[in-house]
Amino acid sequence: MSASRTKFYLDKVNAKWLGVCSGIADYTGIDLTLVRVGVALLTIATSGWAFIAYLLIAWLAPNKPVGLYEGPEDAKFWQGVRSNPTRSTSEVRSKFRDIDRRLADIETYYTSRNTRLAEEIDALR
């Protein structure tokens, strides 16, 4: 896939108007309603400057590619990568260590002298 999963995109699928708030929510993992309320309050507090920034972002940011994430778990993973890449890499390393340990246990069990296992394998043949 050529699209970067760590880049900001406009989310036109969940958009009310231009997709900036839904893009921010997708990028950060924050609830979409909270982002919309925050942008509205920020626009009021800055006398409209936030609205100009909103329009500028809508003009500059690309649309979210179709099929960027394979599912909700994939989207959640990439949101975590964007928020803290170091934590994400340590989580991946931890998962691989766990898989490696479990495979080593299976290998030890399979290669050991286990007559019950040998009988079960012979029964399957």
Summary of the structure (lengths in Angstrom):
residues: 125
radius of gyration: 24.0
end to end distance: 43.3
largest distance: 79.3
contacts: 288
relative contact order: 0.11
helix: 67%
strand: 2%
